[in-house]
Amino acid sequence: MIRHLPFIGSAFMAALVVASMTLFTVDQRQYAIIFQLGEVKEVIKEPGLAFKWPLIQNVRLFEKRIMTMDSPEPERFLTAEKKPVLVDSYVKWRIHDVKQYYISVGGDEMVAKTRLAQTVNSGLREEFGKRTVHDVVSGTRDKIMTDVQKKADADMRAIGVEIVDVRLKRVDLPPEVSESVYRRMETERKRVANELRSEGAAEAEKIRADADRQREVIVAEAYRDAQKIKGEGDAKAAALYGQAFGQNAEFYSFWRSLEAYRASFKNKSDIMVIEPNSDFFKYMKNPGKGNTKGGN
């Protein structure tokens, strides 16, 4: 028995080697294609342990998950007005038919991405050429992405690829066009601002003119009312003076003379040049005359 141990060990190692060459595992994130003498023999889509004949069969694994193709640089497209725009986009894709994918591109992911980039680029160019700058910047971006995704998916199915999504990350004007647009926008804003300033100045002048007119009217009406009140006061004063004069003319004359004396001799430096026999000194010459007459 002991003599047969080396043989048993060798047989066991040989069995392990054969098993390793015969059995393989397929991950749930992968497809597997079994080739026999260079031809596709079997496609395995489900995960688990699989079998192949050693030496005459070999296996290649392919990605089953969704992959992303991101454009390294923004692409330049022309809109319906023949204006250039810079478009930054990315594509979500996956292998749909792994056998067709291998037959079409030899299972080379770079070749598949090149075909995919050409197809998506062509679709975007066509969609942008139908629309204006306003539409592609802020109007119908969702419609563009949906249409491009459908068209690209229909084309790429021929090589076993499914287009899951197409997204536009950014749509901008080129720098030289942006400067022109900004200058035009600045000029337009200045024009609007000047119009608003002119309208404001005209409205301010109108308000000032109306205020001046109202002030003139108010001042004129106030002057009219003041003159009317003054006239009424003067009339009442004249009536009172007349009434007082009518009651005692001599006393009224005497009182008026006193008022004149008080006003004339208000300051010590006042000087009057007048004839001595003037009526102004009547009550100074005969202070009792007025009283005598008043008593009579």
C-alpha positions in Angstrom: 0.0 0.0 0.0 2.8 2.3 0.9 4.5 1.6 -2.4 1.4 2.8 -4.2 1.2 6.2 -2.4 3.4 8.1 -4.9 1.2 6.9 -7.7 -2.0 7.9 -5.9 -0.6 11.3 -5.1 0.4 11.8 -8.8 -3.0 10.7 -9.9 -4.7 13.1 -7.5 -2.6 16.0 -8.7 -3.3 15.1 -12.3 -7.0 15.0 -11.5 -6.7 18.5 -10.0 -5.0 19.8 -13.0 -7.6 18.3 -15.3 -10.4 19.7 -13.2 -8.8 23.1 -13.2 -8.6 22.9 -17.0 -12.1 21.6 -17.3 -14.2 23.6 -14.8 -14.5 27.4 -14.6 -16.7 29.9 -12.8 -18.9 32.5 -14.5 -19.5 35.6 -12.4 -23.0 37.2 -12.2 -21.5 40.4 -13.8 -20.1 38.5 -16.8 -21.0 36.6 -20.0 -18.9 33.7 -21.1 -18.2 32.3 -24.6 -16.8 28.9 -25.0 -14.7 28.5 -28.2 -13.7 25.3 -29.8 -10.9 25.5 -32.3 -11.6 29.3 -32.8 -15.3 28.9 -33.3 -18.1 29.9 -30.9 -19.3 26.7 -29.3 -21.5 28.0 -26.5 -22.6 31.2 -24.8 -23.2 31.2 -21.1 -25.3 34.0 -19.7 -26.1 32.7 -16.2 -23.6 32.7 -13.4 -22.3 29.5 -11.9 -19.9 26.6 -12.4 -19.4 25.6 -16.1 -17.5 22.9 -18.0 -15.2 22.9 -21.0 -13.0 20.4 -22.7 -9.4 21.0 -21.9 -6.9 21.8 -24.7 -9.5 21.9 -27.5 -11.8 24.6 -25.9 -11.1 27.9 -24.3 -13.2 30.6 -22.6 -13.5 34.4 -22.9 -15.4 36.6 -20.4 -17.3 39.8 -21.3 -18.7 42.6 -19.1 -22.5 42.3 -18.5 -22.8 45.5 -16.5 -23.8 48.9 -17.8 -20.7 50.9 -19.0 -20.1 54.6 -19.6 -18.5 56.2 -22.6 -17.7 59.9 -21.7 -16.5 62.2 -24.4 -13.0 63.5 -23.5 -13.5 66.9 -25.2 -16.7 68.8 -26.1 -17.9 68.3 -29.7 -18.7 71.3 -31.9 -22.0 71.1 -33.7 -23.9 73.6 -35.9 -27.5 74.6 -35.2 -30.2 75.4 -37.7 -28.9 79.1 -37.8 -25.4 77.7 -38.7 -24.2 78.8 -35.3 -21.6 76.6 -33.5 -22.2 75.1 -30.1 -20.0 73.0 -27.9 -21.6 69.9 -26.6 -20.3 67.7 -23.7 -22.1 64.4 -23.5 -21.9 60.8 -22.3 -23.5 57.4 -23.2 -24.6 54.5 -21.0 -24.4 51.2 -22.8 -24.1 47.5 -22.3 -23.6 44.2 -24.3 -27.0 42.9 -25.2 -26.1 40.0 -27.5 -22.6 38.8 -26.6 -22.3 36.4 -29.5 -23.2 39.1 -32.1 -20.9 41.5 -30.2 -18.0 39.1 -30.6 -18.8 38.5 -34.3 -19.1 42.2 -35.1 -16.2 43.8 -33.2 -14.2 40.7 -32.2 -15.1 41.3 -28.6 -12.8 44.4 -28.6 -14.3 47.1 -26.3 -12.3 49.9 -27.9 -13.7 49.0 -31.4 -17.2 49.0 -29.9 -16.7 52.4 -28.3 -15.4 53.8 -31.6 -18.5 52.6 -33.4 -20.7 53.9 -30.6 -19.0 57.3 -30.6 -19.5 57.6 -34.4 -23.2 56.7 -34.1 -24.0 59.0 -31.2 -22.0 61.9 -32.8 -23.9 61.5 -36.0 -27.2 61.5 -34.2 -26.4 64.6 -32.2 -25.2 66.4 -35.3 -28.5 65.6 -37.0 -30.6 66.7 -34.1 -28.7 69.9 -33.4 -28.9 70.8 -37.1 -32.7 70.8 -36.8 -32.9 73.2 -33.9 -32.0 76.8 -33.0 -29.5 77.9 -30.3 -32.4 78.7 -27.9 -33.9 75.2 -28.4 -30.6 73.3 -27.8 -29.5 75.4 -24.8 -32.8 75.6 -22.8 -35.7 74.4 -24.9 -35.7 70.8 -26.1 -32.7 69.1 -24.6 -34.7 66.2 -23.2 -36.2 65.6 -26.7 -32.8 65.6 -28.3 -31.4 63.1 -25.8 -34.5 60.8 -26.2 -34.3 60.9 -30.0 -30.6 60.3 -30.1 -30.8 57.4 -27.7 -33.5 55.7 -29.8 -31.7 56.1 -33.1 -28.3 55.0 -31.6 -29.9 52.0 -29.9 -31.5 50.9 -33.2 -28.2 51.1 -35.0 -26.0 49.5 -32.3 -28.3 46.5 -31.9 -26.7 45.3 -35.1 -23.4 44.7 -33.2 -25.1 43.3 -30.1 -24.9 46.6 -28.0 -27.8 48.2 -26.2 -27.8 52.0 -25.7 -29.3 52.6 -22.2 -29.1 56.4 -22.1 -27.6 59.4 -23.8 -27.1 62.6 -21.7 -26.0 66.1 -22.5 -23.9 67.4 -19.6 -23.3 70.8 -21.1 -24.2 72.9 -24.1 -22.3 76.2 -24.5 -21.4 78.7 -27.1 -17.7 78.8 -28.2 -15.6 81.5 -26.5 -15.5 83.7 -29.6 -19.3 83.5 -30.0 -19.9 84.0 -26.3 -17.9 87.3 -26.4 -20.0 88.5 -29.3 -23.3 87.5 -27.5 -22.2 89.1 -24.3 -21.3 92.4 -26.0 -24.6 92.4 -27.8 -26.4 91.7 -24.6 -24.5 94.5 -22.8 -25.4 96.9 -25.6 -29.0 95.9 -25.4 -29.1 96.3 -21.6 -27.5 99.7 -21.9 -30.1 100.8 -24.5 -32.9 99.6 -22.3 -31.3 101.4 -19.3 -31.0 104.6 -21.3 -34.6 104.4 -22.4 -35.7 103.9 -18.8 -33.6 106.8 -17.7 -35.1 109.0 -20.4 -38.6 108.0 -19.5 -37.8 108.6 -15.8 -36.3 112.1 -16.6 -39.4 112.9 -18.6 -41.7 111.7 -15.9 -39.7 113.7 -13.3 -40.0 116.9 -15.4 -43.7 116.3 -15.7 -44.0 115.8 -12.0 -42.0 119.0 -11.3 -44.0 121.0 -13.8 -47.2 119.8 -12.2 -45.9 120.6 -8.7 -44.8 124.1 -9.9 -48.2 124.7 -11.4 -49.9 123.5 -8.2 -47.6 125.7 -6.1 -48.4 128.7 -8.3 -52.1 128.0 -8.0 -51.9 127.6 -4.2 -49.8 130.8 -3.9 -52.2 132.7 -6.1 -55.3 131.4 -4.2 -53.6 132.2 -0.9 -52.7 135.7 -2.0 -56.3 136.2 -3.3 -57.7 135.0 0.0 -55.2 137.1 2.0 -56.1 140.2 0.0 -59.8 139.5 0.5 -59.3 139.0 4.2 -57.1 142.2 4.3 -59.7 144.1 2.4 -62.5 142.9 4.7 -60.3 143.9 7.7 -59.6 147.3 6.3 -63.3 147.8 5.6 -64.2 146.8 9.2 -61.4 149.0 10.5 -62.6 151.9 8.4 -66.2 151.3 9.6 -65.0 151.3 13.2 -63.0 154.4 12.6 -66.0 156.1 11.0 -68.3 155.0 13.8 -65.8 156.3 16.4 -65.4 159.6 14.5 -69.1 159.9 14.3 -69.6 159.5 18.0 -67.0 162.1 19.1 -65.0 163.7 16.3 -62.9 165.9 18.6 -61.8 163.0 20.8 -61.0 160.8 17.7 -58.9 163.7 16.3 -57.1 164.0 19.7 -56.5 160.2 19.9 -55.1 160.1 16.3 -52.8 163.0 17.2 -51.5 161.1 20.2 -50.8 158.1 18.0 -48.9 160.4 15.6 -46.9 161.9 18.5 -46.0 158.4 19.8 -44.9 157.2 16.3 -42.9 160.4 15.6 -41.0 160.7 18.9 -40.3 157.0 19.2 -36.5 157.5 19.3 -34.5 160.3 20.9 -32.4 160.7 17.8 -35.5 161.4 15.6 -35.5 164.8 14.0 -38.6 166.5 12.5 -38.5 169.6 10.3 -42.0 171.2 10.4 -43.6 174.6 10.6 -44.5 175.8 14.1 -48.0 176.8 13.2 -48.7 173.3 11.7 -51.8 171.5 12.8 -49.5 168.8 14.0 -48.9 170.8 17.2 -52.5 171.8 17.7 -53.0 169.8 20.9 -49.5 170.7 22.2 -50.3 174.4 22.0 -53.8 174.1 23.5 -54.0 170.9 25.4 -57.2 171.9 27.0 -59.0 173.0 23.9 -59.8 169.5 22.9 -61.2 168.6 26.3 -63.3 171.8 26.5 -64.8 171.1 23.2 -65.2 167.5 24.1 -67.0 168.5 27.2 -69.3 170.8 25.2 
